[in-house]
């Protein structure tokens, strides 16, 4: 686990919850643990952020929920990804890749003139 944790950027919590549920249903604490696992400890989602997001995503039709028994024999609400949730994850993933690529590009740009990255760019292994 990473010693340094980071606050989630706005708009990324939904994507991480959807990604956490791709492999199968989990209860709320399981979703939080999976997010911590898949982000190598960079993000720990607190209940005050997680449960409102799960509820909102359930209302949006991205998740379904049902009551079950947890691994320690306690009643827990489990969440499962829907088809709409999988589509949303695909959309969010594509959007995030576009945004993170643009930010990475901007941070690497050291040109004295404005870079037109949609044309051949030095940062992208071509020429401006």
Secondary structure, DSSP 8 states (H G I E B T S, - for coil): --SS-----TTHHHHHHHHHTTTS-EEHHHHHHHHHHHTTTS----HHHHHHHHHHHHHTTSEEEEEEE-TTS-EEEEEEE-HHHHHHHHHHHHHHHHHHHHHHHHHH---SS---TTS--TTTTS--
